[in-house]
Amino acid sequence: MSVQREIERQLEQRLSPVYLDVVNESHQHSVPPNSETHFRVVLVTELFEGKRSVGRHQLVYAALAEQLDGPVHALALHTYTPAEWQAREQAAPASPPCRGGGKAGSGQD
């Protein structure tokens, strides 16, 4: 099973999302082709009600502990309650371009 699919499966089972979008952004970083190391997660669940950002992220980290100990190097999290998601008109910010690793200043694209 791909890392992306495993992330989706774990989050679906553990956090019962109303909305979930997991995007492999590894190709934007200095990693070998077809890597699964950098992900963007947009997660909307009622379980985030009454929790601050840190508490929400802790729930995600707990659900993905195995992946974070292994292949996943970076995880961009956008976590919302259903009401917050509606207020944002169901849109999360885009990830910024990669500025680290070997790509910056190396001549690689």
N, C-alpha and C positions, 0 to 999 in steps of 0.2 A: 504494500500500500504506500502511496506517495506521502511525503511529509505533509503536504498541503491537505490532502484528504484526511490524514490522521488528526491534524489540528481541527478541521471542521467537525470530525466525528466526536472528538473529546469535548469541544465547546457545545455542540448540540446536546450531548448526553448530560453534561454537568451543569450547564447554565440555561437550558431551555430558551434559546433566543427567539425573539419575535422577528428579528432580522439578523442575518449573518453574511458577511462578505469577507472572504479570505483571499488575498492576492499575493502571489509569489513575486516579489520585487527583486529577486536575486540578480536578474539580468542587468539591473541598474548599478551593480556594485562590482568590485574587483574580485570575482570568484570564477571558477571554471564554468564553462557552458553547462546548462541543464542543472545547475545547483539548486538546492532548496534550503537556503540559509537565511534569507531576509524576507519577512512577511509583513503585510499590512492587514490589520484586522479591524473591521467595523462590526461592533456587536451591540445589539439592542435587546435588553431583557428587563423584565420586571424585578429581577433579583438585585438590580442596581438601585432601586428606590431607597432613598435615605442614606446612601453611601457616597462618600467623596471619591474623587478620582483615585486616590491611593488604595482605598478599600476595593474599588472595582478592579483595579489592576491586580491586586493580590488574589482575587477570585480567579482571574484569568491565568495568572502564573501558577496557581495551585492546580488548575485543570490541565495545564500544559507542562507540568514539571518534567516529565520524561523527555519531551521534545526540547525544552530549554536546556536540559543537561546534555543533550546530544547534538543533533544536527542544526538546530536553530541558533543563529548568531544574533539576530536582531528582530525585534517585534515592535512594530508601530501600532499602538492601540488607540482606537477611537471608541469610547464606551458611553452609551446613552441609555436613559430610561425611555420607554415608549413616548412619554409626553415630550421629553427633550428632543427626540428624533422627529416628532411631528413639528415642533417649533422650528427646527432646523430645515424644515421642508425636505426631510429624508435625504440630506446631503452631508457628507463628511469632507473635511479638507483633504486635498491631495498631498501626497508625500513630497518633500523637497528633494531636489537632486542630490545625489551622493557627493560628498566633499572629502571623504576619507579613503583609506585603503590605498591601493596602488594605482588607481585610475587618475587621481588628481596629480597633474604635472608629469605623468608618466608617458603621455602620448597615446595611451589606450583609450578607446571610446566605449 
